[in-house]
Amino acid sequence: MPGRQVFSHSTAALLWGVPLPPRLEEDLRVHVAVPAGSTRSLAAGVVGHVIHPDRLGATTLAGIRLSAPSDTWCQLGSMLDLDDLVAVADHLITGGEPVGRDPALCSRGELAAALRRHDGCRGITRLRDAFELAQWGPLSRRESLLRLQLVRGGLPEPVPNLRVLDAAGRLVAIVDLAIPAWRVGIEYQSDLHRSPAQFRADVRRLERLADQGWLIVQATSDDVGADGRVRDSAAFLDRVAARLRSRGWSP
């Protein structure tokens, strides 16, 4: 690949480990960008882009030339809907920090600066709206999309990956999505939780949360699909609302 070319758009996002909708994760085409004034790639299987140098954000990852995380997010403005742009932004500013894993790929300030650089680009209005909705804390696309659904359904905004402590300050559990004012939480139980050891660990965990006064709504793939979308959002929101009302919450 010539020196002026970098991987961009969804290709750069996947190289950064960003969660994308299945349609983009399964797309075998490679997105390659060059700075304005250069000839875009016309190779088979390549989607070529010409980008202003200030918006290219060229950097390297393990020796691979690609767009920087914040600029990659802005490039996705023309490819993703609002909710998926929020999920990408959540991932970029969170990383694995809530559970002590990989640091965030960029800061909220870096996203804001990228928005200014990309002013006028395709999807800029969606990007600005997504920036306002982005939040530190989610560890998966599923958590980000579910958080948005809860807020749009008129429920209190949940805190992603809240650390629940006991009276002595010891960690009891990290709740996927928590509404601490009413001690109601939402936990996603995937098929990975079906092993005997994991099942026992989950039961102990839920019991310890109950000891601390928490009510947990358990979600499965029947509620939230593999693509991260809530399957029957009205029914699921009703379940969460019922737990909240039992604690004294009212819309």
Stockholm file with secondary structure:
# STOCKHOLM 1.0

chainA/1-251         MPGRQVFSHSTAALLWGVPLPPRLEEDLRVHVAVPAGSTRSLAAGVVGHVIHPDRLGATTLAGIRLSAPSDTWCQLGSMLDLDDLVAVADHLITGGEPVGRDPALCSRGELAAALRRHDGCRGITRLRDAFELAQWGPLSRRESLLRLQLVRGGLPEPVPNLRVLDAAGRLVAIVDLAIPAWRVGIEYQSDLHRSPAQFRADVRRLERLADQGWLIVQATSDDVGADGRVRDSAAFLDRVAARLRSRGWSP
#=GR chainA/1-251 SS CCTTCEECHHHHHHHTTCCCCHHHHTCCCEEEEEETTSCCCCCTTEEEEEECHHHHCEEEETTEEEECHHHHHHHGGGTSCHHHHHHHHHHHHHTTGGGTCSCCSSCHHHHHHHHHHTTTSTTHHHHHHHHHHCCSCCCSHHHHHHHHHHHHTTCCCCEEEEEEECTTSCEEEEEEEEETTTTEEEEECCGGGGSHHHHHHHHHHHHHHHHTTCEEEEECTTTBCTTSCBTTHHHHHHHHHHHHHHTTCCC
#=GC SS_cons         CCTTCEECHHHHHHHTTCCCCHHHHTCCCEEEEEETTSCCCCCTTEEEEEECHHHHCEEEETTEEEECHHHHHHHGGGTSCHHHHHHHHHHHHHTTGGGTCSCCSSCHHHHHHHHHHTTTSTTHHHHHHHHHHCCSCCCSHHHHHHHHHHHHTTCCCCEEEEEEECTTSCEEEEEEEEETTTTEEEEECCGGGGSHHHHHHHHHHHHHHHHTTCEEEEECTTTBCTTSCBTTHHHHHHHHHHHHHHTTCCC
//
